[in-house]
Amino acid sequence: MNATTLTSTLLLTAPAAVVVVSVVVVVGNAP
């Protein structure tokens, strides 16, 4: 894995992680 691939992976993974965490928090607070 080179730097470009690693950077691209981080850029794609970070927003996805934020969305997942946000959904978990919203669902957790829903009840």
C-alpha positions in Angstrom: 0.0 0.0 0.0 1.5 3.3 -1.0 1.0 6.8 0.4 -1.6 7.7 -2.2 -3.7 4.6 -1.5 -3.4 5.2 2.2 -4.5 8.8 2.0 -7.4 7.9 -0.3 -8.5 5.3 2.2 -8.3 7.7 5.1 -10.3 10.3 3.2 -13.0 7.8 2.3 -13.1 6.1 5.7 -13.1 9.2 8.0 -16.5 10.6 6.7 -18.0 7.1 6.8 -16.9 6.7 10.4 -18.4 10.0 11.3 -21.7 9.1 9.7 -21.7 5.7 11.5 -21.0 7.3 14.9 -23.7 10.0 14.3 -26.2 7.3 13.4 -25.4 5.3 16.5 -25.7 8.3 18.7 -29.0 9.3 17.1 -30.4 5.8 17.4 -29.1 5.5 20.9 -30.8 8.7 22.0 -34.0 8.0 20.0 -35.7 5.9 22.8 
